[in-house]
Amino acid sequence: MSDELSHLALEGAEIAVRVTPKASRDRIVVEEGQIRIYVTTVPEDGKANAAVQKLLAKALGLPKSRLSLIRGQTSRDKVFRVG
């Protein structure tokens, strides 16, 4: 999986994802050019956002501190920036 996304790990890159919380398992699926992230975490108090950030960072081969959520804190459609 990380091979598919590692090319996105560029400084300043913005990565748009669609999130599905409360999924059966954590996973990342790339379909038709869109990144879909499924997390088992519930969407309360930012827990799902943190889980998405951690999973995306691992797939990109980056520490999660290098990713910041810039849009979509309460939406299923989110944008992360590589910093």
N, C-alpha and C positions, 0 to 999 in steps of 0.2 A: 504493500500500500504506500509506504513512504516514497518509493521510487516514482510513483505517479505524481506526488505533490512536491517533492524536493525542489523542483525547478521554480516553484513559487516563492521559495524562501529568500527573496531578494530584499535588501534594505529599502524601506518605503513602499513596498508592494502592498496593495489592498486586496484582500481575499474575501469574496462574498460567499456565504454559506447559508444553507437552509437547515434548520435544526428541528429534530423531532425528539422532544423529551419523553420520558417514561416509556422508552423502547424496551424490547426484551433483552437487548445486549448493546454494548458500546461498539460502534463501527462507523466507518466512513465509506460512502459510496459515491463514485463519480459517474454520473449518467448525463449524457448529452451536454457535456461541458459544465454541468452544475455540480457543485460539491454539496452532498447531503450528509449531515452528521446526525447519527442516532445515539442518544445517551440514555442510560437507565435512570438518571437523576430526575427528581421532580423540579419543576420550574418555580421555586420559591426562594426568596432571599438571595438570588444570584447563584444558587448552587448549580443549576444547569449551565449557566454561562461559564462558570469555573471549570466544569467537566468538559465542556466543548473546547475551551481554551487549552486545557491540558491535552486532550486527544489530538487536536489540530497541531499543537506544538510538537508532539511526538511524531506525527506523520510527516511534518516538515523537517524534522531533525534539528529543532531549535529548542532552547530552554523556554519555558512558558512566559518568563519575564520579558522576552523579546516580542511577544504578541500583545497587542492592546485592542480591546473592543471599542471601535469608534462609532458604530451605529447599530441600533437594534437591541438595546438592552432588554426591552420587554417584548420584542417581536421574534417571530420564527426566522425571519430573514435578518442576518447579521453581517457586519463587515468588520474584519480584523485587519490591523495594519502591522506589518513587520517592522520593528524598531531596532 
